[in-house]
Amino acid sequence: MRRLLIRSLTVAVAVLLGVYLFIFGRGYTLILDNNAVDLGGTRYPAPAAAEIVVDRRGGIEIFARERDTISLKGPFHRVELRVMDRGGKVLSTVSRNFTLTGSPTHELLVAPLAAGAAGFIREFSDEPLLSAPVPAGSPGEGPVPVPVPAGSPGEGPVPAPAPAGAGGPSPGGTGP
């Protein structure tokens, strides 16, 4: 009976240690994104410059329209954001706690955090955060016509390729 109790306690301790290490030893990648953002119908402009300190580690300076990454361990963290002008003068400071769960990659959105808004942490996705219309003729709107100067080799219809063995150059380019 005593042997069964010792074995059961050993298994229970091993399981609890595994759960603890799984939760608090898990690594996350946090993308620091300082771009303008639309969240919940509100547009948050990107600060000109900011210094981000996560868990009292060294600060990371990031400018408008930039991204950076840091690696974190465990789910519970604290961020301190110092919004600055281009000269480095601190304009405001925001401190918030946040929790990472689920996906191993998350985004910290600097613009909503600077404004004190909720939702400054989200799981990373490739979905754009700005809902701006795409202007006609822009590279993201479809094929864009490229003008060909008159008299250039690209002008006019493209000739059909000659059938194999029709007297054209061989694949080596030295002749038939």
BADOFI-26714 format. One line per 3 residues: their letters; for each residue x, y, z of C-alpha. Coordinates in steps of 0.05 Angstrom, whole numbers, plus 5000, padded with zeros to 4 digits. Example, Ala and Ser with C-alpha at 12.3 -4.5 7.8 and 13.67 -1.06 7.14 Angstrom:
REM BADOFI-26714
AS	5246,4910,5156 ~ 5273,4979,5143
END
This chain:
REM BADOFI-26714
MRR	5000,5000,5000 ~ 5056,5048,5018 ~ 5092,5033,4953
LLI	5029,5049,4912 ~ 5021,5115,4949 ~ 5093,5135,4934
RSL	5087,5117,4861 ~ 5021,5155,4854 ~ 5052,5217,4886
TVA	5112,5213,4840 ~ 5067,5209,4778 ~ 5025,5267,4804
VAV	5086,5311,4816 ~ 5114,5294,4747 ~ 5047,5313,4714
LLG	5042,5378,4753 ~ 5114,5396,4735 ~ 5099,5381,4662
VYL	5037,5426,4663 ~ 5076,5482,4697 ~ 5133,5478,4647
FIF	5084,5476,4588 ~ 5048,5539,4612 ~ 5106,5581,4639
GRG	5163,5555,4595 ~ 5127,5565,4528 ~ 5160,5614,4481
YTL	5124,5669,4442 ~ 5145,5717,4387 ~ 5118,5787,4396
ILD	5117,5832,4334 ~ 5120,5905,4353 ~ 5080,5941,4299
NNA	5081,6018,4295 ~ 5033,6029,4237 ~ 4967,6066,4234
VDL	4910,6019,4252 ~ 4834,6016,4244 ~ 4802,5979,4304
GGT	4728,5979,4319 ~ 4714,6036,4271 ~ 4767,6081,4303
RYP	4831,6100,4267 ~ 4894,6104,4309 ~ 4953,6142,4277
APA	5023,6115,4289 ~ 5066,6156,4336 ~ 5128,6188,4304
AAE	5173,6149,4351 ~ 5166,6104,4412 ~ 5207,6065,4461
IVV	5178,5998,4482 ~ 5200,5962,4546 ~ 5172,5892,4557
DRR	5183,5860,4626 ~ 5234,5912,4646 ~ 5283,5888,4593
GGI	5322,5939,4551 ~ 5278,5987,4511 ~ 5268,5980,4436
EIF	5262,6044,4397 ~ 5214,6041,4338 ~ 5193,6095,4289
ARE	5128,6104,4250 ~ 5114,6050,4197 ~ 5166,6003,4227
RDT	5162,5933,4257 ~ 5209,5895,4304 ~ 5205,5829,4341
ISL	5223,5803,4410 ~ 5220,5734,4441 ~ 5183,5722,4507
KGP	5174,5664,4554 ~ 5109,5650,4591 ~ 5040,5680,4584
FHR	5040,5740,4632 ~ 5077,5805,4614 ~ 5079,5880,4625
VEL	5093,5932,4572 ~ 5114,6004,4581 ~ 5108,6050,4521
RVM	5142,6117,4518 ~ 5114,6159,4460 ~ 5167,6207,4435
DRG	5176,6260,4382 ~ 5231,6252,4328 ~ 5280,6289,4374
GKV	5273,6236,4429 ~ 5232,6279,4477 ~ 5182,6236,4516
LST	5111,6261,4504 ~ 5073,6208,4544 ~ 5081,6141,4579
VSR	5032,6083,4580 ~ 5040,6018,4621 ~ 4995,5958,4613
NFT	4994,5884,4631 ~ 4977,5832,4577 ~ 4971,5757,4570
LTG	4993,5714,4511 ~ 4955,5650,4496 ~ 4942,5605,4436
SPT	4985,5622,4376 ~ 5060,5627,4386 ~ 5062,5693,4348
HEL	5026,5756,4370 ~ 5026,5830,4350 ~ 5032,5889,4397
LVA	4998,5947,4361 ~ 5034,6010,4384 ~ 4982,6061,4358
PLA	4922,6035,4400 ~ 4968,6025,4461 ~ 4991,6097,4456
AGA	4919,6119,4455 ~ 4902,6076,4516 ~ 4854,6032,4476
AGF	4839,5959,4490 ~ 4856,5908,4437 ~ 4929,5928,4429
IRE	4950,5854,4430 ~ 4925,5804,4378 ~ 4945,5738,4349
FSD	4986,5749,4287 ~ 4952,5744,4219 ~ 4968,5770,4150
EPL	4902,5807,4148 ~ 4913,5883,4138 ~ 4889,5929,4193
LSA	4874,5989,4149 ~ 4811,5991,4108 ~ 4833,6038,4054
PVP	4806,6032,3983 ~ 4855,6011,3930 ~ 4861,6066,3877
AGS	4850,6048,3804 ~ 4915,6033,3768 ~ 4953,6016,3832
PGE	4997,5953,3833 ~ 4948,5917,3878 ~ 4888,5927,3831
GPV	4904,5879,3774 ~ 4946,5880,3711 ~ 4974,5949,3694
PVP	4986,5962,3620 ~ 5059,5977,3602 ~ 5069,6023,3543
VPA	5115,5997,3487 ~ 5152,6049,3446 ~ 5139,6049,3371
GSP	5190,6010,3330 ~ 5214,5969,3389 ~ 5221,5893,3383
GEG	5161,5884,3430 ~ 5113,5921,3383 ~ 5060,5884,3344
PVP	5035,5813,3349 ~ 5079,5758,3378 ~ 5098,5707,3324
APA	5079,5634,3337 ~ 5137,5588,3355 ~ 5165,5546,3298
PAG	5150,5471,3302 ~ 5208,5426,3324 ~ 5254,5407,3267
AGG	5229,5463,3222 ~ 5298,5489,3206 ~ 5304,5538,3265
PSP	5362,5540,3312 ~ 5374,5480,3356 ~ 5366,5485,3431
GGT	5441,5494,3437 ~ 5435,5557,3395 ~ 5488,5537,3343
GP	5443,5521,3284 ~ 5407,5459,3254
END
